[in-house]
């Protein structure tokens, strides 16, 4: 921990002296100086393939200089973003394109904002098994033949690389770190896609550590298993996504004119490759992610959850259809809950034209526990 603390102080000193340059590197042109600070938080891993080893969890912070300088966020406004199944958090929530950073939007309003990559993602520790392309599925290996692989090959690790329990362990490591760092009892969580069971599943287990939750396109499944499997789940250890996969997946969810800008898509993909320098060398370049075994976020658990929660469903989302988000809203036990039906939006709503509706709604929710002045109900936004 001492090694990490020294690194954080040194990094902070550099960033404070170069604050305008820090903002400029993210393409931001507003007069509000928002710092970017990197943290690496050690944990004793519970990921099956590296259980018991020390892993480093990458955490990015965006905050106003005055919040960082005084050491404690006196308003208690500490927010942690949790990513989904593929895109690491700093890429998803801090897009290096003007006006598209969800993290900076909240930080500019006075929140101390953090994002984290669970083990196997982005700049966090990646188990060595992820350096072996043979641990992709046979179909995904075939995409790399013959440019990178001569032929498909048998796996060296034939099981899902991570579990929802190891993700919850990583989240708890970071939450505990933030509670100490900022002197708060609770943090708020923002999750996207598989970040739903990651963030809200964590809150169900540690309700005293979580203030409020925002979930965009949460991957809720009423048929989810309640218990962890007794044996490791066989199959590919990881997945990959190429630039073409990324483009095709987004294009199939476009339902209105001007839904997103191609330049934003390019910025996201460029940041994705920067976050995975090994995957960037595989063929034409891929983003790697561990395959995660998921359980435990069931209707019974959701029904007992009392944490205030804002849910957002994009009308054109083909990955987590809006109906599944409506089911989560219906099953959620909290009396303080809102569902936003967001028009002209896909699974990638935070990168699209209606993103400011999402950003502003999350800001009001995290600050006041309301959206447009109400604390419970269904809202429709963004339809043209």
PyMOL commands that set and color helices and strands:
alter all, ss='L'
color gray80, all
select helices_A, chain A and resi 2-17+19-24+48-50+65-69+89-93+102-108+128-131+133-135+138-142+164-182+195-205+207-209+243-251+262-275+279-281+299-303+322-331+349-351+355-368
alter helices_A, ss='H'
color red, helices_A
select strands_A, chain A and resi 34-44+54-64+78-82+112-116+162-163+187-192+210-216+238-242+286-290+292-293+308-314+337-342+377-381
alter strands_A, ss='S'
color yellow, strands_A
deselect
rebuild
show_as cartoon
